[in-house]
Amino acid sequence: MTSRAKRTYNLSETTVRRVREIADQYGAFRTQDRVVDAAVERLYLELQATAEAAQWAAAADDPEFRREAASIGEAFGDRDRWPA
């Protein structure tokens, strides 16, 4: 089991109500703690994906990266398909 840490946060009444509703009415999670865990994990993954997409977009505009990617594609005999 993952270790747990007790923390206190000042949340809006709306957020507290929604956490309770998700846990109680929708039954999506067994406890309010799990609702918060899932919400934070989802937000974390979304932010991580957005940051990664920005890095790939920047790399696509980097001539040195494009040359290296083309070189790798050529080395693997895949110039027509990689990089996209």
Secondary structure, 3 states (H helix, E strand, C coil): CCCCCCCCCCCCHHHHHHHHHHHHCCCCCCCHHHHHHHHHHHHHHHHHHHHHHHHHHHHHCCHHHHHHHHHHHHHCCCCCCCCC
